[in-house]
Amino acid sequence: MIPTLIVLGLLALGVGIVAFATRRTPTPVVPSADQDTAWNDPITPAGAGPVEDDPFAHAPTLTPPVVVAPAATETLPIERAS
């Protein structure tokens, strides 16, 4: 008899918790006054001075890669059939 009362008491407690949690109305969300997130603002401010030159604009050009021609087939050692 006691285990049945314990189970019924826990069941009633669970129902009470669920009823308390679901009956409460959510509070309205009030948006803050400042909604500017600056996601689409220009990177450089309008009042900024001139942009500096690119530090790599006057860098020397790359040298072309060195191409090594393959050796002629006459100079390659040929394996002999054993």
Secondary structure, DSSP 8 states (H G I E B T S, - for coil): -HHHHHHHHHHHHHHHHHHHHHHS--------S-----TTS-SS-TT-------TTTT--------------TTTS------
